[in-house]
Amino acid sequence: MTDLVIEAAGLRKEFRGRRGLRVAVENLDLAVPGGGVHGFLGPNGSGKTTTIRMLLGLARATRGEMRLFGQPVPESLPAVIDRVGAVVESPKFSPHFTGRQNLLLLSRSIGAPDTRVDAAIETVGLTGRDGDRFKSYSLGMKQRLAIAATLLKDPQLLILDEPTNGLDPAGIREIRDTIRDLGERGVTVLLSSHILAEVQQVCTSATIIGNGRLLASGRVEDLLDTGAAAYAVEVADPDAATRLLTGAGLTVAATTTGLRVESDDPAAITRTLGEAGVWLSALTPLRRDLESVFLELTAADTLGHEHHAGADDLGRKGGAA
Amino acid sequence: MTGLLRVELTRLRWRRAVLVLVGAAVLIPLVILGVRTYDTRPVGDDDRAAAQQQVDAELAYIEQGIADCEQDPRAYGVDPARAERQCARQFGYEPRVEDFLYREQLVVARERSNSALAVVAIVAALMLLAGTTYVGHDWNSGSMSNQLLFEPRRLRVWLAKAVAVALLAASVAVVGLVVFWGGLILVAQSRDLDPSGQVVTDVVQHALRSTLVITAASVFGYALTTLSRSTVFTIGVLFAVSVAGGLVFALLPESALRYEPSTNAVAVVNGRAEYWVQPPEACYGQRVPDDLDCDETKEVSVQHGTAYYAVLMLLVGGASAASFRRRDIT
């Protein structure tokens, strides 16, 4: 028995087109624990949406295993789909139907009462506009309707792919609060988003992927603690401190308030300065944000990917020769 | 499954393009009924008066012609010595009222291979378009993926949509054909041209086979569009087949004509269809071998037509359902 709501192991997705084979997702492992909000991050084209579409049975995995609520998917999707609400990419509804008509068709397809449509419309703030045609909606209204659709099932897992796209700041805040609220109520939310500050605010855990591969995964706190740590150093003589610390092999940069020293050992900083008679007035650990972690990981992955591609090219050339 | 079917029927009901096509499919049999009723209307007093006017005009023309002929016989190739008799003979035609009163009579049995075929062809084309536009809209708008997030059993979804389209087309066919045939029979009865019991039985069978063809056309349009995921592609294929099909069959041996789509469709609707071939040259010789088939008329039976379309439907429907089940949904 597992307490993971989403599990994927060795997931791979290939697309075959005119330009040959393209691998969108490669050997991806994913583990999303129950409850809370889990961020799913990656640059454009990194395979986030493809992974989500595979989990939901919209795309077929070339290889690998997936489970939702411990049930293998897509085989057992009919058994678990009633517990899953999802918005994949842009909201997709019939443009000639009204918002209400679109929701009614979805609601009736799962045998839910029509009153659930009223409740969902009210929750997302579309009351009064639900009789308008979908094509007349703004992007923000379309997003809200998509979220209303996910609420028709009273889901235990909500998969949201860029849910705040096109929303104004007030709308973004509303959706963020809704997501946080759902997470606190025990609904597991998988949130794919480009807005990293938003993810950092609402997510308890996150997975970062690049080029279809897993780069990092875990609690947001732990992710922020990875990589090189840094400290803000305040001293009376910054120039002398810079000389001493650089001489000790540390990376130092001047800031408006003092120095930024990259080190995961604060004792080394105090010892180096203290032995030379330079006394610290402040030593503060600098916390990294998710954006810097994300950029470091994805930049490194891009370099690695290019390196691999170069190696592959060489390999291919060698093979051909 | 029943719930899903109800949802698809509602979706159909809410689609305006489908409603327009349904409206046209009910209206067109009415229009054709009206045209046939008018074209075969009994001769009335107005018609007689109009015919008499035409007779009078014709008589005046004849009299004038005789007078002109007698005045200048050579211009009419007449011997002046015998002008009076020959001119009268040259214009000797005596118009009668009956000559201007010809009107086709309504014969219900004859309408089966006449106006009823037009009704079936048009309604089938409209229902094919309804099946195409109905599911094409799901693909174009991308709402298919949303639907599958609520019902991931794809074969069920495919089937529910197919059954919904079939039910709609069958209902429209029944309404349209009952209006058309019922109207024709009522008109015939009102003119004391009661069709016999056998004719009515034949008409009922004709209408049942027509309903089958119209229903199959709608499901074919749905299945092909689900396979191609594009309304435009489906319409393009059908257009290409209708245009290039004749050319292809013209290049093939004449024996291939029995596989022409329209001939087989007529065979299903009418119970049989005929096509013509050029008999072998030996048929025109002095001694024709007894076992040589010199018949230039060939027949396609209703069984052949039904089997032809059953195979076609199985191929397209099977490919469509398999593709819908396997392929990624965007």
Contacts between the chains, C-beta under 8 A, distances in Angstrom:
chain1	res1	chain2	res2	distance
A	53	B	328	7.3
A	53	B	329	7.9
A	56	B	149	6.1
A	56	B	152	7.8
A	57	B	148	6.9
A	57	B	152	4.7
A	58	B	145	5.4
A	58	B	148	6.3
A	58	B	149	7.7
A	58	B	328	6.6
A	58	B	329	4.6
A	59	B	328	4.2
A	59	B	329	7.4
A	60	B	326	7.1
A	60	B	328	6.1
A	74	B	152	7.0
A	77	B	152	4.4
A	78	B	152	5.7
A	78	B	153	5.4
A	81	B	149	7.1
A	81	B	150	7.2
A	81	B	151	7.8
A	81	B	152	5.2
A	84	B	149	7.8
A	86	B	149	5.4
A	88	B	145	6.5
A	88	B	149	7.6
A	90	B	142	7.9
A	92	B	141	6.4
A	92	B	142	3.6
A	92	B	143	5.2
A	92	B	145	5.9
A	92	B	146	5.1
A	93	B	141	6.9
A	93	B	143	5.4
A	93	B	146	6.5
A	94	B	11	8.0
A	94	B	137	6.6
A	94	B	138	7.6
A	94	B	141	5.3
A	94	B	143	5.0
A	95	B	141	5.7
A	96	B	15	7.3
A	96	B	16	6.5
A	96	B	137	7.7
A	97	B	14	6.0
A	101	B	14	5.9
A	102	B	143	7.6
A	104	B	10	7.8
A	105	B	7	5.6
A	105	B	10	6.5
A	105	B	11	5.8
A	105	B	147	7.8
A	106	B	146	6.9
A	106	B	147	7.2
A	106	B	150	5.1
A	108	B	3	6.8
A	108	B	6	7.0
A	108	B	7	4.9
A	108	B	10	7.2
A	109	B	3	7.0
A	109	B	4	6.0
A	109	B	7	4.8
A	109	B	147	6.9
A	109	B	150	4.8
A	109	B	151	5.4
A	110	B	150	5.3
A	110	B	151	7.3
A	111	B	3	5.4
A	149	B	146	6.9
A	152	B	150	7.9
A	153	B	150	7.7
